[in-house]
C-alpha cells in the first residue's frame, strides 16, 4: 500500500515540476507565435501599402498601432520604412528615429523572429515586410514582447494546478487504501504468490475461445489444455501429464511442439484438418520454464479465402469489362471487346453471334433465322492464365448447325481479337470451325437454341461428343465440334428486353468445368456488353439515318451546261464520335449559258445541321431562279436565316452558324463574280499551273447581318480550275487553317493539267488526314469559253423598221450555224421582244444570240419594267405576244442588270422540240401587239 502511495506522490511531484518547465518553454513559443502573427497580420492589412506610400504614414498608423498593441497584449508595434525610419512607436519621442537591430534580413528573406536578452528580460521580436504588388518592400512591421509578460498568465494558473495535484494525491491515497483492503478480503488472505498460482493453473484455461491452448513444461509434458485443443487433437481425458510424444497426434505436429523454438502460424495436419500452430516460451523470471502453444483450425478459413479470392477475380473481371467494353460506338468492335475481356481470364474460347439487323443498326423483331458470328477470341489449349473455380459432373450435349453465307471470303478470327487495338494479351490461333462473318443456325436441342428460346442462360458443364450438321442447301453433314472443348455456358445477349444474339463461353479439357458461380458471372458480363452493343446499334441507326437524310439533300448529279467541267467529292466525318454535318455544294445552270457554283457549311453536326443545310440549299436554288447577283442572293439568304431563327419556338434549336460562297461564271466573257458570307474563298489554278487564293471581301456568317456585301470579279482564262471547299478540308483539331491552305496550295501545284475529277481525288489524298473529324465538301470547276463564232450581237435603234432588219440578220446567222429549222420560231420571238423594247423600253437596245446547248436569245434595254404573261380575253386587241413567246420558247425570263434588264429565251436544238402544234393562227396574228409589257 505504501508503495502505491509513494508512487502517486512521485507522479504528482513530477507532473508539477514538468508543468513549471513546460510553462517556461511554452511561454517562449507563445511569444514567438504571437509576435509573428501580429506582425504578419499588420503587414498584410488592407490599405497598408497605400498608407506607407502616402504623404503622412505616422498620422494614420500611430493610433492604429497603439490600438493593436493594447488588444494583442504585446509590448510594442513599430512600423518603419525600408531605410529603418520609424513611423510608429509606443514612445512618440522615438518616431522618426532610426531603428536599431537586424531588420535588413526581412528585406532580403522575408519575415523572421528573433529571441534575445534585454534589460527588461528575455524578449521576442518578429519583423515582417509590407510588399507591394510588384514585389518591392513598402515598409516593415516589428512586434516585440517580453517572455515575462507571457509567463504571467501561466504563473497565474500555478496555484490552481498545485491545488489539483494535492487533491489528486489525497484521492489516490484514499482509493489505494480502500482497494487494498477489498482485494485482501476477496482473495481470503492470499498473497501475491497465491494469486500467481491461480493465474497459471486456472485463468489460462479459456473454455469459451475457439483456439486450442496447450501449456507444457520444460520437458514438453502437457500441464494444461482446454476443450478446443482436445477437440482439434482428439485428446483423451488423461492427456494432461503426458509427454507430447505420447499424445498420439501427427508426428509433424509432435516435432513442432517439441522443437523448443518460437513458431508463428505453422500449418500442420491433424486428421482431416489443417492447424495453424503458434508456440511461445514461458521461461520468464516470474514463472517456471516451459512453453504455450495455441492451435487454430484453418480448414474453413482457407476455404473461405479461396471463395473470397474467386469473388475478387470475378470483380476484377467485371471491372475490366467496364473499362474495356464499349469504348467505341461500333457494334463489331464492341462485340470483339467483350470476347477479348473474357479470354483467358474466364474462358478459353468465346464466340458471339448477332442478328444481321443489329449490325445494320436495326432492332431485330425475331431470331428465327440464322445469326452472324461477329467476334471470336481464343486462348491456346491448356496455356491460359485463367483461374478456374468450381466443378460439375453434369453432362450436356452441345452441337450447332452452320450455314455458309454473308461476306465472301470472310476472314476467321486470328488470335484473341479481330482488331489490333487490344493490348492485353497475345492472340492465339482461332479454331478453323469458328470463322467470323459466318451465318450460324443452331439445332433445336442445342444449348444455344434453348437459350434463345427461353431468354435465359444455359450451363453445360460437360459436353458430349455428339455433333450437328449443316442444313444449308442439302450439304453433306460436317462435324463442327472442336476437339478439346469440355464445358459451355451460352448466354443470350439482351438489351431493353430485346434479344440481340447469343454469347458462348467454352473451356478446354485441361480446365475445370463451369459451375453456377461462373454462370452468374457470364450473365453479368454479357448483360453489360449487351447494353454497350445496343448503344452502338442505336448510334449506327441514328448515324445511318442522318447520313441518308444528308445525302438525299445533296445533288445526285451535276446539271448539263456549257460553262464549266465540274467534279465534286463529299466525305462525311470519319471519326468514331463524329455525326453528320451540314456541308453542301451545288452547280446551278443559269440563263445566258452561265453557271452558279455554290458551297456552304452549317455549323454543328447531327440531324439539325443536315436539315438546316437542306433548307438553305433549297433557298439558294429558289433565289438563283430569280437570276440575282451573288451579293443580292446572299443578302436574301442572310435575311432568311435571321427570319428562321426569329420564328423558332421556345426550346427549339437555332441555326448556330452558317456560311456560304456563291459564284457566277459567264463563259461568254470569262468573268467570274464571287461573294461570300463567312466562307473561305476559293483556290484558283491557272492554266499554267500557278495556284493562288484570290482576295474575296470578307463578311460575317449568315444570320448576323452587317454591311452590304461586296463582290469580287475574276477574269478567268479557259482551262482555269476554280476549287471551292469547306473548312473541313483545311482545318481540324490538329492543324490550323493556314497550315491546311498551304497543304492545299502544294497539292494543287502538283496536279497541273488534271481533270476536275483527278484534281478532287488528288487533293483529298494529299490534304485529308486518315480519319477527318469534320465533313468535307470539295467542288472543282474547269472553265470553258464560248467560241466567239457562236455569239452574235446587234445594236437596235428605237425605230420600228429595225425589227425587220433584226429578223433578216438573225435568219442569216441561224443559217450560218445550221439552225435553219429554228428560224421561223426565232423570228417570231425576236419580233415580239424587239417590238416591245422599242415601244415600252429605253435605250440602248441590244440583241444577242448564243449558240450553246440551246439557242439563247437575249434582248436588252435600259428600262427596269418587267413584262408579265397574262391570258388575254377574247375581246382584247393585244396581250398575246408573251403568250406566243412562252409557246415557242422552251424557257424564258427576265434578268436585271445595272443598266436595265434582259429578256431571254431558250430554244431546244433537238429537232421536233418546238411546240408549234399548240399555236393557233389567231395567236400568230396577234403577236405584234402586246399591251402587257
MILOVO-906482 format. One record per residue (C-alpha): residue in one letter; x, y, z. Coordinates in steps of 0.2 Angstrom, whole numbers, padded with zeros to 4 digits, always signed. Layout:
N
aXYZ ...
***
This chain:
933
x+0000+0000+0000 x+0014+0012+0005 x+0022+0008-0011 x+0007+0014-0021 x+0006+0030-0010 x+0024+0034-0013 x+0022+0031-0032 x+0007+0043-0033 x+0017+0056-0023 x+0031+0054-0035 x+0020+0056-0050 x+0011+0071-0044 x+0028+0080-0040 x+0035+0075-0057 x+0019+0082-0065 x+0021+0099-0056 x+0039+0101-0060 x+0036+0096-0078 x+0022+0109-0079 x+0034+0123-0072 x+0047+0119-0085 x+0034+0117-0099 x+0026+0133-0095 x+0043+0142-0097 x+0046+0133-0114 x+0028+0137-0120 x+0029+0155-0114 x+0044+0157-0126 x+0035+0148-0140 x+0019+0158-0137 x+0029+0174-0138 x+0036+0169-0154 x+0019+0164-0162 x+0010+0180-0155 x+0023+0192-0162 x+0024+0183-0178 x+0006+0183-0181 x+0003+0201-0176 x+0017+0207-0187 x+0011+0197-0202 x-0007+0202-0199 x-0002+0221-0199 x+0009+0219-0214 x-0005+0211-0224 x-0019+0223-0218 x-0029+0230-0232 x-0023+0248-0237 x-0006+0246-0228 x+0004+0248-0244 x-0006+0264-0249 x-0004+0271-0231 x+0015+0269-0232 x+0016+0276-0249 x+0005+0291-0243 x+0011+0308-0238 x+0010+0306-0219 x+0010+0287-0213 x+0013+0292-0195 x-0004+0301-0193 x-0013+0286-0199 x-0003+0272-0192 x+0002+0278-0175 x-0016+0277-0167 x-0019+0260-0175 x-0003+0253-0170 x-0006+0258-0151 x-0024+0251-0153 x-0017+0234-0159 x-0003+0234-0146 x-0016+0235-0132 x-0028+0222-0140 x-0015+0209-0143 x-0006+0212-0126 x+0012+0215-0134 x+0025+0227-0129 x+0027+0236-0145 x+0021+0238-0163 x+0033+0248-0173 x+0031+0252-0192 x+0046+0259-0201 x+0052+0262-0218 x+0064+0251-0228 x+0078+0263-0223 x+0074+0260-0205 x+0065+0276-0200 x+0051+0274-0188 x+0033+0279-0192 x+0026+0272-0176 x+0032+0268-0158 x+0024+0267-0140 x+0036+0281-0136 x+0031+0295-0148 x+0048+0303-0145 x+0056+0289-0155 x+0046+0292-0170 x+0057+0297-0184 x+0072+0290-0176 x+0082+0275-0184 x+0078+0258-0179 x+0092+0248-0171 x+0093+0229-0175 x+0095+0217-0189 x+0079+0222-0199 x+0088+0221-0216 x+0086+0202-0215 x+0067+0205-0218 x+0071+0215-0234 x+0080+0201-0242 x+0072+0185-0235 x+0055+0190-0228 x+0048+0189-0211 x+0058+0182-0196 x+0058+0180-0177 x+0072+0183-0165 x+0074+0180-0146 x+0087+0190-0136 x+0090+0195-0119 x+0087+0214-0115 x+0087+0224-0099 x+0069+0220-0097 x+0072+0201-0098 x+0071+0189-0112 x+0062+0197-0127 x+0055+0190-0143 x+0054+0201-0158 x+0046+0197-0176 x+0048+0208-0191 x+0038+0206-0207 x+0039+0216-0223 x+0025+0225-0231 x+0026+0221-0250 x+0019+0230-0265 x+0010+0220-0279 x+0026+0221-0289 x+0036+0213-0275 x+0045+0228-0269 x+0045+0232-0250 x+0035+0247-0245 x+0039+0246-0226 x+0042+0234-0212 x+0032+0229-0196 x+0041+0225-0180 x+0032+0217-0165 x+0040+0214-0148 x+0035+0206-0132 x+0044+0200-0116 x+0043+0182-0111 x+0039+0188-0094 x+0023+0195-0099 x+0018+0179-0107 x+0023+0169-0091 x+0012+0179-0080 x-0003+0170-0087 x+0005+0153-0084 x+0010+0158-0066 x-0007+0164-0063 x-0013+0146-0065 x+0000+0138-0054 x-0010+0139-0038 x-0024+0130-0046 x-0013+0116-0053 x-0005+0114-0036 x-0022+0113-0028 x-0027+0100-0041 x-0012+0090-0038 x-0014+0090-0019 x-0032+0084-0021 x-0027+0070-0033 x-0014+0064-0021 x-0027+0064-0007 x-0040+0055-0018 x-0027+0042-0024 x-0021+0038-0006 x-0038+0035+0000 x-0043+0024-0016 x-0027+0014-0013 x-0031+0010+0005 x-0049+0005+0001 x-0043-0005-0014 x-0030-0015-0004 x-0042-0019+0009 x-0056-0025-0003 x-0043-0036-0013 x-0037-0045+0003 x-0055-0048+0008 x-0060-0055-0009 x-0044-0067-0010 x-0047-0074+0008 x-0030-0068+0013 x-0020-0074-0001 x-0004-0065-0005 x+0004-0062-0022 x+0011-0079-0023 x-0006-0087-0021 x-0014-0076-0034 x+0000-0080-0047 x-0003-0099-0045 x-0021-0096-0048 x-0017-0086-0064 x-0005-0100-0070 x-0016-0115-0067 x-0034-0109-0070 x-0036-0092-0078 x-0025-0098-0093 x-0038-0111-0097 x-0051-0102-0108 x-0065-0114-0111 x-0075-0102-0122 x-0062-0097-0135 x-0061-0106-0152 x-0042-0108-0151 x-0034-0123-0143 x-0021-0119-0129 x-0008-0132-0123 x+0004-0127-0108 x+0019-0138-0107 x+0034-0138-0095 x+0052-0138-0100 x+0052-0157-0103 x+0037-0155-0115 x+0025-0163-0103 x+0007-0157-0105 x+0002-0147-0090 x-0014-0139-0095 x-0026-0140-0111 x-0043-0133-0115 x-0058-0140-0123 x-0054-0134-0140 x-0037-0141-0140 x-0044-0158-0135 x-0056-0157-0150 x-0044-0152-0163 x-0031-0165-0157 x-0043-0178-0152 x-0035-0180-0135 x-0042-0191-0121 x-0047-0185-0103 x-0030-0191-0096 x-0019-0181-0108 x-0013-0169-0095 x+0003-0175-0088 x+0009-0185-0103 x+0024-0181-0114 x+0020-0173-0131 x+0027-0188-0139 x+0014-0199-0130 x-0002-0189-0135 x-0005-0199-0151 x-0005-0184-0163 x+0003-0182-0180 x+0022-0184-0180 x+0024-0167-0189 x+0014-0159-0175 x+0024-0168-0161 x+0040-0162-0169 x+0034-0144-0170 x+0028-0145-0151 x+0045-0152-0145 x+0056-0141-0156 x+0059-0128-0142 x+0059-0114-0154 x+0047-0099-0157 x+0034-0104-0170 x+0021-0092-0179 x+0007-0099-0189 x+0015-0115-0194 x+0002-0126-0203 x+0002-0145-0198 x-0011-0159-0202 x-0022-0166-0189 x-0033-0179-0196 x-0043-0171-0209 x-0039-0153-0203 x-0026-0141-0205 x-0020-0132-0189 x-0011-0116-0188 x+0001-0118-0173 x+0009-0104-0163 x+0022-0108-0149 x+0030-0096-0136 x+0041-0099-0121 x+0036-0096-0103 x+0053-0096-0095 x+0052-0078-0088 x+0060-0073-0071 x+0042-0073-0063 x+0037-0091-0069 x+0043-0108-0072 x+0051-0113-0089 x+0040-0120-0102 x+0030-0116-0117 x+0012-0111-0123 x+0005-0117-0139 x-0011-0111-0147 x-0020-0121-0161 x-0032-0114-0174 x-0042-0123-0187 x-0039-0115-0204 x-0048-0128-0214 x-0064-0117-0216 x-0054-0101-0216 x-0044-0107-0231 x-0060-0112-0240 x-0067-0095-0236 x-0051-0087-0243 x-0052-0097-0259 x-0070-0092-0261 x-0065-0074-0257 x-0051-0074-0270 x-0063-0081-0283 x-0075-0067-0279 x-0061-0055-0281 x-0056-0062-0298 x-0074-0060-0304 x-0075-0042-0298 x-0059-0038-0306 x-0065-0046-0322 x-0081-0036-0321 x-0071-0020-0318 x-0060-0024-0333 x-0076-0027-0343 x-0082-0010-0338 x-0066-0001-0343 x-0063-0011-0360 x-0080-0015-0367 x-0090-0001-0375 x-0075+0011-0379 x-0082+0014-0396 x-0099+0015-0404 x-0095+0001-0417 x-0106-0014-0415 x-0092-0027-0421 x-0078-0019-0411 x-0089-0018-0395 x-0093-0037-0398 x-0074-0041-0400 x-0070-0031-0384 x-0082-0042-0374 x-0074-0058-0381 x-0057-0051-0378 x-0061-0047-0360 x-0067-0065-0356 x-0051-0073-0363 x-0041-0080-0355 x-0047-0074-0338 x-0064-0083-0338 x-0064-0094-0353 x-0053-0102-0366 x-0064-0099-0381 x-0078-0086-0383 x-0089-0083-0398 x-0103-0070-0400 x-0116-0071-0414 x-0128-0057-0418 x-0143-0055-0429 x-0139-0046-0445 x-0152-0032-0442 x-0141-0027-0426 x-0126-0024-0437 x-0136-0013-0448 x-0142-0003-0434 x-0160-0010-0434 x-0169-0019-0419 x-0172-0037-0423 x-0190-0042-0422 x-0187-0061-0421 x-0172-0073-0420 x-0180-0087-0430 x-0166-0085-0444 x-0148-0088-0443 x-0136-0077-0433 x-0119-0070-0439 x-0104-0073-0429 x-0095-0056-0427 x-0082-0060-0414 x-0071-0074-0408 x-0057-0074-0395 x-0047-0090-0391 x-0033-0094-0379 x-0020-0108-0383 x-0026-0125-0376 x-0021-0128-0358 x-0010-0112-0359 x-0020-0098-0352 x-0018-0089-0336 x-0036-0091-0330 x-0040-0097-0313 x-0055-0109-0313 x-0067-0111-0299 x-0080-0124-0296 x-0083-0140-0304 x-0098-0150-0310 x-0101-0168-0317 x-0117-0165-0326 x-0116-0169-0345 x-0124-0160-0358 x-0124-0161-0377 x-0120-0146-0387 x-0120-0145-0406 x-0123-0132-0419 x-0128-0131-0437 x-0118-0119-0449 x-0124-0111-0465 x-0111-0103-0475 x-0116-0086-0481 x-0113-0067-0478 x-0097-0059-0485 x-0087-0068-0497 x-0070-0073-0491 x-0075-0068-0473 x-0059-0070-0463 x-0058-0081-0447 x-0053-0073-0431 x-0035-0073-0430 x-0030-0073-0412 x-0040-0066-0397 x-0045-0051-0407 x-0051-0046-0424 x-0043-0029-0422 x-0026-0024-0417 x-0032-0012-0404 x-0031-0025-0389 x-0015-0023-0379 x-0020-0035-0365 x-0013-0052-0371 x-0006-0060-0386 x-0018-0068-0398 x-0019-0086-0402 x-0024-0095-0417 x-0043-0096-0420 x-0051-0113-0422 x-0055-0116-0440 x-0073-0121-0436 x-0077-0104-0429 x-0073-0092-0443 x-0081-0074-0441 x-0094-0067-0453 x-0102-0084-0455 x-0120-0087-0453 x-0125-0100-0439 x-0141-0109-0437 x-0142-0119-0421 x-0152-0135-0420 x-0167-0136-0408 x-0159-0147-0395 x-0143-0137-0393 x-0140-0125-0378 x-0139-0110-0389 x-0156-0114-0396 x-0163-0117-0379 x-0155-0100-0373 x-0163-0090-0387 x-0180-0098-0384 x-0181-0096-0365 x-0170-0080-0365 x-0161-0087-0350 x-0143-0093-0349 x-0139-0111-0351 x-0125-0121-0342 x-0117-0137-0350 x-0104-0142-0338 x-0098-0156-0348 x-0101-0158-0367 x-0104-0174-0375 x-0096-0180-0391 x-0112-0178-0402 x-0110-0166-0417 x-0123-0157-0428 x-0123-0155-0446 x-0127-0141-0458 x-0145-0140-0466 x-0140-0127-0479 x-0143-0132-0497 x-0144-0150-0493 x-0125-0151-0490 x-0117-0167-0483 x-0116-0167-0464 x-0100-0160-0457 x-0094-0160-0440 x-0091-0144-0431 x-0087-0150-0413 x-0070-0143-0409 x-0058-0156-0401 x-0054-0152-0383 x-0068-0142-0379 x-0076-0148-0362 x-0088-0136-0354 x-0100-0122-0361 x-0110-0108-0355 x-0122-0099-0368 x-0130-0083-0363 x-0142-0073-0374 x-0137-0055-0377 x-0151-0044-0372 x-0154-0025-0370 x-0171-0017-0366 x-0180-0033-0366 x-0174-0037-0384 x-0163-0052-0388 x-0149-0047-0400 x-0139-0063-0401 x-0130-0076-0391 x-0113-0077-0382 x-0104-0094-0380 x-0091-0097-0367 x-0080-0113-0369 x-0067-0121-0359 x-0054-0134-0364 x-0052-0152-0357 x-0037-0146-0346 x-0048-0133-0337 x-0061-0135-0324 x-0079-0136-0330 x-0090-0121-0327 x-0101-0120-0312 x-0116-0110-0306 x-0105-0096-0300 x-0097-0095-0317 x-0115-0094-0324 x-0119-0079-0314 x-0103-0071-0319 x-0106-0074-0338 x-0124-0067-0336 x-0117-0051-0328 x-0103-0049-0341 x-0115-0052-0356 x-0128-0041-0348 x-0116-0026-0348 x-0109-0030-0365 x-0127-0031-0371 x-0131-0013-0366 x-0115-0007-0375 x-0119-0017-0391 x-0137-0009-0390 x-0130+0008-0388 x-0118+0005-0403 x-0133-0002-0413 x-0144+0014-0409 x-0129+0025-0414 x-0127+0016-0430 x-0146+0018-0434 x-0146+0036-0430 x-0130+0039-0440 x-0136+0030-0455 x-0152+0039-0454 x-0143+0056-0453 x-0131+0051-0467 x-0146+0046-0478 x-0155+0062-0475 x-0140+0072-0478 x-0135+0063-0495 x-0153+0065-0500 x-0152+0083-0498 x-0136+0084-0509 x-0136+0084-0528 x-0136+0067-0535 x-0129+0073-0552 x-0122+0089-0559 x-0133+0098-0572 x-0128+0098-0590 x-0121+0116-0595 x-0108+0123-0606 x-0099+0135-0594 x-0088+0123-0584 x-0082+0105-0582 x-0086+0101-0564 x-0082+0086-0552 x-0085+0085-0533 x-0082+0075-0518 x-0092+0074-0502 x-0085+0065-0487 x-0094+0063-0470 x-0083+0064-0455 x-0074+0048-0451 x-0070+0050-0433 x-0080+0037-0422 x-0088+0051-0411 x-0092+0062-0426 x-0110+0064-0433 x-0116+0070-0450 x-0113+0089-0453 x-0120+0102-0463 x-0108+0104-0478 x-0116+0106-0495 x-0112+0111-0513 x-0121+0114-0529 x-0119+0118-0548 x-0134+0128-0555 x-0137+0131-0573 x-0142+0149-0576 x-0149+0158-0591 x-0136+0165-0604 x-0126+0149-0603 x-0119+0155-0586 x-0117+0144-0571 x-0118+0146-0552 x-0106+0137-0541 x-0111+0136-0523 x-0103+0129-0507 x-0109+0131-0489 x-0107+0125-0472 x-0119+0124-0457 x-0110+0124-0440 x-0113+0109-0429 x-0117+0091-0433 x-0132+0080-0432 x-0149+0079-0440 x-0152+0098-0436 x-0137+0103-0446 x-0142+0092-0460 x-0160+0098-0460 x-0154+0116-0460 x-0142+0113-0474 x-0157+0106-0484 x-0167+0122-0481 x-0153+0133-0486 x-0149+0124-0502 x-0167+0124-0507 x-0167+0143-0503 x-0152+0146-0514 x-0160+0136-0528 x-0175+0147-0527 x-0166+0163-0526 x-0155+0158-0541 x-0171+0156-0551 x-0173+0175-0549 x-0156+0177-0558 x-0149+0188-0544 x-0132+0194-0542 x-0121+0185-0529 x-0122+0199-0517 x-0140+0201-0518 x-0143+0182-0517 x-0133+0181-0501 x-0142+0196-0494 x-0159+0187-0496 x-0151+0171-0489 x-0144+0181-0474 x-0162+0188-0471 x-0169+0171-0472 x-0158+0164-0459 x-0162+0178-0447 x-0181+0175-0450 x-0179+0157-0447 x-0171+0160-0430 x-0184+0173-0425 x-0198+0161-0430 x-0192+0147-0419 x-0202+0142-0404 x-0196+0141-0386 x-0183+0127-0384 x-0181+0125-0402 x-0163+0124-0408 x-0157+0139-0418 x-0145+0139-0433 x-0129+0141-0423 x-0120+0147-0438 x-0119+0145-0457 x-0108+0151-0471 x-0110+0151-0490 x-0100+0156-0505 x-0109+0160-0521 x-0100+0162-0538 x-0107+0165-0556 x-0096+0161-0571 x-0101+0168-0588 x-0092+0158-0602 x-0095+0172-0615 x-0084+0184-0606 x-0074+0173-0594 x-0079+0184-0579 x-0082+0176-0563 x-0092+0186-0549 x-0090+0179-0532 x-0097+0184-0515 x-0095+0175-0498 x-0104+0175-0481 x-0091+0169-0469 x-0085+0155-0480 x-0067+0153-0485 x-0063+0159-0503 x-0059+0148-0517 x-0042+0142-0524 x-0038+0147-0542 x-0027+0136-0553 x-0022+0145-0569 x-0019+0135-0585 x+0000+0137-0582 x-0002+0128-0565 x+0001+0143-0554 x-0010+0142-0538 x-0017+0157-0529 x-0031+0162-0517 x-0040+0177-0524 x-0044+0190-0511 x-0063+0189-0508 x-0071+0203-0497 x-0074+0196-0480 x-0091+0196-0472 x-0098+0189-0456 x-0108+0172-0457 x-0126+0171-0462 x-0139+0177-0449 x-0128+0191-0442 x-0132+0205-0454 x-0119+0218-0456 x-0113+0230-0470 x-0119+0227-0488 x-0109+0214-0497 x-0095+0216-0509 x-0091+0205-0523 x-0075+0200-0532 x-0074+0199-0551 x-0061+0187-0558 x-0056+0186-0576 x-0053+0168-0580 x-0044+0160-0594 x-0051+0145-0602 x-0045+0129-0593 x-0043+0138-0576 x-0048+0127-0562 x-0059+0135-0548 x-0058+0125-0532 x-0072+0128-0519 x-0071+0119-0502 x-0077+0119-0484 x-0066+0121-0469 x-0066+0103-0465 x-0053+0101-0479 x-0040+0113-0472 x-0044+0114-0453 x-0046+0102-0439 x-0042+0100-0421 x-0024+0095-0425 x-0019+0109-0438 x-0025+0127-0441 x-0032+0134-0457 x-0016+0142-0463 x-0007+0125-0462 x-0021+0117-0472 x-0021+0131-0485 x-0003+0128-0488 x-0005+0110-0490 x-0019+0113-0502 x-0008+0125-0512 x+0006+0112-0513 x-0006+0098-0518 x-0014+0109-0532 x+0003+0114-0538 x+0007+0096-0541 x-0008+0092-0551 x-0006+0103-0567 x-0017+0099-0582 x-0028+0087-0572 x-0046+0084-0575 x-0058+0091-0561 x-0061+0073-0556 x-0042+0069-0555 x-0040+0085-0545 x-0053+0081-0532 x-0045+0064-0529 x-0028+0071-0529 x-0032+0085-0516 x-0041+0073-0504 x-0026+0060-0505 x-0014+0074-0501 x-0023+0085-0489 x-0035+0075-0479 x-0030+0065-0463 x-0034+0047-0462 x-0050+0050-0451 x-0056+0068-0454 x-0066+0074-0439 x-0077+0086-0450 x-0087+0084-0466 x-0078+0089-0482 x-0086+0096-0497 x-0075+0099-0512 x-0080+0106-0529 x-0068+0108-0544 x-0074+0118-0559 x-0063+0119-0575 x-0069+0134-0585 x-0074+0134-0603 x-0076+0149-0615 x-0090+0150-0628 x-0082+0152-0645 x-0084+0169-0652 x-0091+0162-0668 x-0106+0156-0658 x-0110+0173-0652 x-0120+0186-0662 x-0124+0203-0656 x-0133+0218-0664 x-0137+0236-0658 x-0155+0241-0661 x-0161+0259-0664 x-0178+0264-0657 x-0186+0264-0674 x-0200+0251-0679 x-0191+0247-0696 x-0177+0240-0686 x-0187+0224-0682 x-0187+0219-0700 x-0168+0221-0700 x-0165+0211-0685 x-0176+0197-0692 x-0165+0197-0708 x-0149+0197-0698 x-0155+0183-0686 x-0160+0172-0701 x-0144+0174-0709 x-0134+0170-0693 x-0145+0154-0690 x-0142+0148-0707 x-0123+0150-0705 x-0125+0140-0689 x-0135+0126-0697 x-0151+0130-0687 x-0162+0134-0701 x-0176+0124-0694 x-0177+0137-0679 x-0178+0152-0690 x-0197+0154-0690 x-0199+0152-0671 x-0184+0163-0668 x-0191+0177-0679 x-0207+0177-0670 x-0199+0178-0653 x-0187+0192-0658 x-0200+0201-0667 x-0211+0202-0651 x-0197+0206-0639 x-0188+0219-0650 x-0205+0227-0654 x-0209+0228-0636 x-0192+0235-0631 x-0194+0249-0645 x-0212+0253-0639 x-0210+0252-0620 x-0191+0252-0616 x-0177+0264-0616 x-0161+0264-0625 x-0148+0257-0628 x-0157+0241-0635 x-0146+0226-0640 x-0150+0209-0647 x-0138+0194-0643 x-0139+0176-0649 x-0129+0162-0641 x-0127+0145-0649 x-0124+0134-0634 x-0133+0118-0629 x-0148+0128-0633 x-0152+0143-0644 x-0152+0158-0632 x-0160+0174-0637 x-0157+0190-0627 x-0165+0207-0629 x-0158+0221-0618 x-0164+0238-0615 x-0162+0252-0602 x-0179+0250-0594 x-0182+0241-0577 x-0200+0237-0580 x-0204+0219-0581 x-0215+0210-0593 x-0229+0199-0586 x-0238+0185-0595 x-0256+0186-0594 x-0271+0177-0603 x-0279+0189-0615 x-0298+0190-0616 x-0307+0186-0632 x-0311+0204-0635 x-0294+0211-0631 x-0284+0218-0645 x-0267+0214-0638 x-0259+0205-0623 x-0255+0189-0633 x-0237+0192-0638 x-0228+0185-0622 x-0240+0170-0624 x-0233+0166-0641 x-0215+0168-0634 x-0219+0156-0620 x-0226+0144-0633 x-0211+0144-0645 x-0198+0145-0631 x-0193+0131-0620 x-0189+0143-0606 x-0190+0162-0605 x-0187+0175-0591 x-0180+0192-0586 x-0163+0196-0579 x-0160+0213-0571 x-0143+0222-0574 x-0136+0238-0568 x-0142+0247-0584 x-0159+0239-0586 x-0165+0222-0590 x-0163+0207-0602 x-0177+0197-0608 x-0170+0180-0613 x-0177+0164-0621 x-0170+0147-0624 x-0175+0135-0638 x-0170+0117-0639 x-0158+0112-0653 x-0167+0095-0653 x-0177+0093-0669 x-0196+0092-0667 x-0195+0100-0649 x-0204+0116-0654 x-0222+0116-0648 x-0229+0123-0665 x-0244+0112-0665 x-0251+0121-0650 x-0250+0139-0658 x-0266+0145-0667 x-0267+0156-0682 x-0276+0169-0671 x-0261+0169-0659 x-0249+0172-0674 x-0259+0187-0680 x-0260+0195-0663 x-0241+0193-0659 x-0237+0210-0665 x-0247+0219-0651 x-0244+0216-0633 x-0251+0229-0621 x-0245+0219-0606 x-0227+0225-0607 
***
